[in-house]
């Protein structure tokens, strides 16, 4: 009696697969296999981790509470000229008319490439942290563009807008999830009022 090999070949293939799979064991007894060893030539080095992270702030109140110094002014020839101190730690010594030194974020900070630059003559309100390791008082904006508001106009009704659409608060005292990614606008008077709260 002749056997038709065309009919038996699929059966043998199925039987071989079952035997091979049964040698692997069940899911309950399976242990993870070790990754295959690679030679030194084939190994790749992971990218260097970022040296810092930016903290997101949801409200102007959060920015104010975290800041060592909140000032209004503009970049001049001798540094940042402070026109008004909205809030300061008692030991800051910064007064209106003073010039302070601003430092950029560390180059290794995530999103550093996306930060804006404050140009000379641009009126801004800055939320700053003091750089503790500097020989002379030096300040950095809180989380890059989160700590920068561009000011248009004068007086309490002057418009204060976040520098960035993405790195922006969404409210004065409470966050507004629907405003996320759209920037934030308020008045200089409202920024002053939040800064003067205990």
Secondary structure, 3 states (H helix, E strand, C coil): CCCCHHHHHHHHHHHHHHHHHHCCCCCCCCCCCCCCCCCCCCCCCCCCCCCECCCCCCEHHHHHHHCCEEEEEEEECCEEEEEEEEEECCCCCCCCCCEEEECCCCCCECCHHHCCCCCECCCEEEEEEECCCCCCCEEEECCHHHHEEEEECCCCCCEEEECCCCCCCCECCCCCHHHCCCCCEEEHHHHHHHHHCC
